[in-house]
Amino acid sequence: MATPLTADAVVDRLPPAASPCSVEHEASDVIRDVLARVGDKWSLLVVGLLHNEPLRFTELQRRIDGISHRMLTQTLRNLQRDGLVSRTSYAEIPPRVEYAATELGRSLAEPVLGLVGWAAAHHEQITDARDAFDEASTRTG
């Protein structure tokens, strides 16, 4: 049986230039934390939507099917904390708040959109593989 792939194992496979701390344990913790943040489904969707234009909270929520108000709020705060999203509040009536990708956030958009493109190109193959696996599992289980 194969051993599970951990964040430490991924970091160990990085070339030396890719690891800022020569793959020390502390660096792997930081990398694991960053991957967990940007790798969750809501963060990927928010970064993908904000890469070209700022959007208001309600527009983000409208475009992200299934996200709750609370989860979008938390996701935006986390992305702000990490420097990936900025929040601009306008003193208008009614108040207006816009979220935009920062330069760092836009640099993340390229690999995110590449991943989205890969998923779009291969979703049928993945669905077929899942169906075949499930069918085989019900026959043997």
C-alpha positions in Angstrom: 0.0 0.0 0.0 1.3 3.5 -0.9 2.1 5.9 1.9 -0.1 9.0 2.0 1.3 12.2 0.5 1.8 14.8 3.1 2.7 18.5 2.8 6.1 17.7 4.2 6.6 15.1 1.5 5.6 17.6 -1.2 8.0 20.2 0.3 10.8 17.6 0.3 10.3 17.2 -3.4 10.7 20.9 -4.2 13.9 22.0 -5.8 16.0 24.0 -3.4 15.2 27.4 -5.1 11.5 26.7 -4.5 11.8 26.4 -0.8 12.7 29.7 1.0 14.1 27.9 4.1 15.9 25.0 2.5 13.0 22.7 3.3 13.2 23.2 7.1 10.3 22.0 9.2 9.2 25.6 9.7 9.0 26.2 6.0 6.9 23.1 5.4 4.5 24.4 8.1 4.2 27.7 6.3 3.8 26.1 2.9 1.2 23.7 4.3 -0.7 26.6 5.8 -0.6 28.6 2.5 -1.8 25.6 0.5 -4.6 25.0 2.9 -5.8 28.6 2.6 -5.6 28.9 -1.2 -6.6 25.3 -1.8 -10.0 25.4 -0.3 -12.8 25.6 -2.8 -14.2 28.9 -1.7 -10.9 30.8 -1.8 -10.1 29.4 -5.3 -13.5 30.6 -6.6 -13.2 34.1 -5.0 -9.7 34.6 -6.4 -10.8 33.4 -9.8 -13.7 35.8 -9.8 -11.7 38.8 -8.6 -8.7 38.5 -10.9 -10.1 40.9 -13.5 -12.4 43.2 -11.7 -13.5 44.3 -8.2 -16.9 43.0 -7.1 -19.3 43.8 -4.3 -20.1 41.2 -1.7 -23.6 40.5 -3.0 -22.2 40.0 -6.6 -19.6 37.6 -5.3 -22.3 35.7 -3.4 -24.6 35.6 -6.4 -21.8 34.2 -8.6 -20.6 31.5 -6.1 -23.3 28.9 -6.0 -23.8 27.4 -2.6 -21.7 29.7 -0.5 -23.3 31.1 2.6 -23.1 34.7 3.7 -21.0 33.6 6.8 -18.6 31.5 4.7 -18.0 34.3 2.1 -17.4 36.7 4.9 -14.8 34.4 6.5 -13.2 33.6 3.1 -12.8 37.2 2.2 -11.3 38.1 5.6 -8.8 35.2 5.3 -7.8 36.3 1.8 -7.4 39.9 3.1 -5.3 38.7 5.9 -3.0 36.8 3.5 -2.7 39.9 1.3 -4.6 38.3 -1.7 -7.7 40.5 -1.6 -8.3 44.2 -0.7 -11.5 45.7 0.7 -12.5 49.2 -0.3 -15.3 50.9 1.5 -17.0 54.0 -0.1 -18.7 56.6 2.0 -21.9 56.6 0.0 -25.6 56.1 0.7 -26.2 53.3 0.6 -22.7 52.2 1.7 -20.7 50.4 -1.0 -17.9 47.9 -0.4 -15.8 46.4 -3.1 -13.3 43.5 -3.0 -10.5 43.2 -5.5 -7.5 41.0 -6.0 -4.2 42.5 -4.9 -1.1 42.1 -7.1 -0.3 39.0 -5.1 -3.9 37.7 -5.6 -3.7 38.3 -9.3 -0.4 36.3 -9.4 -2.3 33.5 -7.8 -5.1 33.8 -10.4 -3.0 32.3 -13.2 -2.5 28.9 -11.6 -6.0 28.9 -10.2 -7.5 29.6 -13.6 -5.2 26.9 -15.0 -6.6 24.4 -12.5 -10.2 25.5 -13.4 -9.4 25.0 -17.0 -8.0 21.5 -16.3 -11.1 20.6 -14.3 -13.4 21.8 -17.1 -11.4 19.8 -19.7 -11.4 16.6 -17.7 -14.6 16.6 -15.6 -16.2 14.0 -17.9 -13.3 11.6 -17.5 -13.3 12.0 -13.8 -17.1 11.4 -13.6 -16.7 8.3 -15.8 -13.9 7.0 -13.5 -16.0 7.7 -10.4 -18.9 5.8 -11.9 -16.8 2.9 -12.9 -15.2 2.7 -9.4 -18.5 3.0 -7.7 -20.0 0.3 -9.9 -17.0 -2.0 -9.2 -17.2 -1.3 -5.5 -20.9 -2.3 -5.3 -20.3 -5.6 -7.2 -17.4 -6.6 -4.8 -18.7 -5.1 -1.6 
